[in-house]
Amino acid sequence: MPSEKKISSASDCISFMQAGCELKKVRPNSRIYNRFFTLDPDLQALRWEPSKKDLDKAKLDISAIKEIRLGKNTETFRNNGLADQISEDCALSVIHGENYESLDLVANSADVANIWVSGLRYLVSRSKQPLDLMENSHNTPRFAWLKAVFEAADVDGNGIMLEDTAVELIKKLNPTLKESKIRLKFKEIQKSKEKLTTRVTKEEFCEAFSELCTRPEVYFLLVQISKNKEYLDANDLMLFLEAEQGVTHITEEMCLDIIRRYELSEEGRLKGFLAIDGFTQYLLSSECDIFDPEHKKIVQDMTQPLSHYYINASHNTYLIEDQLRGPADINGYVRALKMSCRSIELDVCDGPDNEPIICNRNNMTSPLAFRNVIEVINKLAFFASEYPLILCLGNHCSVQQQKVVVQHMKRIFGNKLYTEAPLSSEAYLPSPEKLKMKIIVKGKKLPCGQDVSEGEVTDEDEEAEISRRLSEDFSREPKLIWLCKELSDLVSLCKSIQYKDFETSMKSQNYWEMCSFSEAEASRIANEYPEDFVNYNKKFLSRVYPSAMRIDSSNLNPQDFWNCGCQIVAMNYQTPGPMMDLHTGWFLQNGGCGYVLRPSVMRDEVSYFSANTKGIVPGVSPQVLHVKIISGQNFPKPKGACAKGDVIDPYVCIEIHGIPADCTEQRTKTVQQNSDNPIFDESFEFQINLPELAMIRFVVLDDDYIGDEFIGQYTIPLECLQPGYRHIPLRSFVGDIMEHVTLFVHIAITNRSGGGKAQKRSLSVRIGKKAREYTMLRNTGLKIIDDIFKLAVHPLREATDMRENMQNAMVSVKELCGLPPIASLKQCILTLSSRLVGSDNAPSVALCMKDTFPYLEPLGTVPDVQKKVLAAYELMIQESRVLIESADTTHDKIVQCQKAGMEFHEELHNLGTKEGLKGRKLSKAIESFAWNITVLKGQGDLLKNAKNEALENMKQIQLACLSCGLSKTGSGQADAKAKRCLEAIQEKDTGDENGRL
């Protein structure tokens, strides 16, 4: 912080500004000057020195200030050549005068920028009232509540209490505070008053609580959204939830309910406002969690073939230590099944007394009775998920004990066992929905049509693979093992077979057969044949298991194989760390049911996707993830740190995991010696090319470590992020949530070129038509097909132009409103409405609905500056209108080309042969065909989504205009007409049933 004292009120901000500090003054000509800024003692003007101007000219009257902006949101910042080197969080602008000139400043830290912005906004909002800030700071609802708390605990009614009692009281109000810190604060206060007694007065109690429990970053946010009040009313909260947090369908009653549940003072609950302590409690509650509660339920289509899902899988499930020394332990199964694991391993060997056992074949101590393991599995199989459980059976038993295995499974599992023979008339595996509450056995099977009680099959399980790799004779054929018919018959949908190559698999593999790949083999295939691997996994299940060299049971990176569509990537659950964090985080989505639907580009029969894509995925719109790391709360010392003080120097790493083009990492600065509430205030942007496969991992580390630097982490799929201000609950190294340990962040997700809804915001990158990137179709070399695809070139360009033009127009409006590109259109209307108010408080523009589109009509003279904004607003409405009215026709043209192309899908080989294409050339033609189909489908979907977004924008603008009083005043007819138009927009939004938008 800039001073020892925490900022917890407007008077704190003003005291700081009166003392003054150095700020950088930015000019449009790329010049930056250091100046010392102060606020006059009478609070009437802002001054700076040294300056070549007269002292009277180097000042700005508070009365001339129109608005204060945080961030680089003026022409000066946008046009300054050094703007890229200026932190968004340290920049601020003071807009003043009738021509809306800007004084553009850069503070040394985000804290200082926040103090000036909050203080100046407060002064401007209070300019018409006498300022009595110093006296008022002790008459706030917060102090009234704290005095009431003190008086209730002051049993003698003397107005003083023992320090021990006061410490206990503050700890009760804020359990996260350390006792030593509270005592130190009381000593500081008493020392400053030169008191000898340690008894605590009411005022001292209130002062200590305010300084200890006010988080400045939350205070600045409260002031910003409360229009410079010291509390939020229901209307402030409603706007915050809609415009910032991306919450829809919020009502005033819902906001009052939040206030009643979180506000600590009785006065606040009765009058309907949320002060700083209640607001802090609300932001820390599960209602403001970063994880979207929608994804805590099953949200994905569960009726697709099993091969279309990622499946939560465990390796050597019976181990709770490493695979070399670890004994088998029943808790391995308990843990995996409680964590929604849907593929577990059973290595079965001959045991004493004709009872099969499960054991670590590297360590034969403490074997488990097979029967006991099966009973535990039966009890917990559907404890965390009702979707199918796959048992990967490693059979090392004699025929005699195999029969005992079958008896136990049939008796204990009963009709949960899925043994129906697969239908040869089908082409794909059944769906998870169809296989609910079923247990599927993966294993070897005797050849079909052989009516024998037992027979030989090849053994290519992991151990066999390992022993072959370690032996001299690696090339020798897999060994043969005996298999009894009864055990063979238990295997239906997951018959284990040996992988040879993709050509053989595509010709002769049955959909119910599956291959297991060692990590090394899967990595080689992923690097050499990424497209083929994805295509293979559209139909067949693949299982990847960790390398034999991982004797410490460390984990592979599951993302490398998910990128290729591999469904079952087996993890060593017993080994925590970054890879297990990714695995656990990934399967939190879709209700944590253990099944996650893969992106459509990896499922559609004809589609092109390569895990090694270096940039944009055909048909997928890249998104930009904006993350602001604001602060941390109650960071513990790293678990394994050697002896040193309790002090830590935390910093935050943000890792993006996904396809290789998306993988990156950035970090914040280090905050010295602060574990309780380190303030980072740093913003980051990441382009995400395939959002459906991306995950974000927040890691907090200690920069001053000895031995161990890890403090905590949280991993979440991008699809599950909630926008706005969120607290992230950090997990320990072993994955447990740590109580009261959080990271406070702001999240926004937008498309690449700008625009987006309140919950899907934008990046200000305007691309002119000349430099615009159009997704290109590829030549297949087959004339009849290329002629069809040529017809799509123009509609594809039209679709891109309509989308980009609308987004660019939205960015222009935001920039002219002085808002950051991640702002919502609702925030634009709020900003506009406050500027377009005359001296009599009447709006100078009114909402005018023309053909259901919300135009803004001037009611009198409008200043030139605002005319520019209104012109940009009108252009945005026009571009939105073009998109809404033309999208259907363009979409139909794209879909028709896609359908016409698909009619030739079955004929590709024959057509290629006729044209003389063979080998690699034919493969290239087929690949180009799949690319084109993917582009057409993807661009069609993007256009459909853009139209829906534009309709939603029109609706939001109209609602915002109505709530800001920009509908024509006194005209009941106008309001009724506006409501009818809103209904018309909603009707348009639903579309009709034949696939049109």
Secondary structure, 3 states (H helix, E strand, C coil): CCCCCCCCCHHHHHHHHHHCEEEEEECCCCCEEEEEEEECCCCCEEEEECCCCCCCCCEEEHHHEEEEEECCCCHHHHHCCCHHHCCHHHEEEEEECCCCEEEEEECCCHHHHHHHHHHHHHHHHCCCCCCCHHHHCCCCHHHHHHHHHHHHHCCCCCCEECHHHHHHHHHHHCCCCCHHHHHHHHHHHHHHCCCCCCCEEHHHHHHHHHHHHCCHHHHHHHHHHCCCCCEEEHHHHHHHHHHHCCCCCCCHHHHHHHHHHHCCCHHHHHHCEEEHHHHHHHHHCHHHECECHHHHCCCCCCCCCHHHEEEEEECCCCECCCCCCCCECCHHHHHHHHCCCCEEEEEEECCHHHCCEEEECCEEEEEEEHHHHHHHHHHHCCCCCCCCEEEEEEEECCHHHHHHHHHHHHHHHHHHECCCCCCCCCCCCCCCCCCCCCEEEEECCCCCCCCCCEEEEECCCHHHHHHHHHCCCCCCCCCEEEEEHHHHHHEEEEEEECCCCHHHHHHHCCCCEEEEEEHHHHHHHHHHCHHHHHHHHHHCCEEEECCCCCCCCCCCCHHHHHCCCCCEEEECCCCCCHHHHHHHHHCCCHHHCCEEECCHHHCCCCCCCCCCCCCCCCCCCCEEEEEEEEEEECCCCCCCCCCCCCCCCEEEEEEEECCHHHCEEEECCCCCCCCCCCEEEEEEEEEECCHHHCEEEEEEEECCCCCCCEEEEEEEEHHHECCEEEEEEEECCCCCEEEEEEEEEEEEEEECCCCCCCCCCCCCCCCCCCCCCCCCCCCCCCHHHHHHHHCCHHHHHHHHHHHHHHHHHHHHHHHHCCCCCCCCHHHHHHHHHHHCECCCCCECEEEEEECCEEEEEECCCCCHHHHHHHHHHHHHHHHHHHHHHHHHHHHHHHHHHHHHHHCCHHHHHHHHHHCCCCCHHHHHHHHHHHHHHHHHHHHHHHHHHHHHHHHHHHHHHHHHHHHCCCECCCCHHHHHHHHHHHHHHHHHHHCCCCCCC
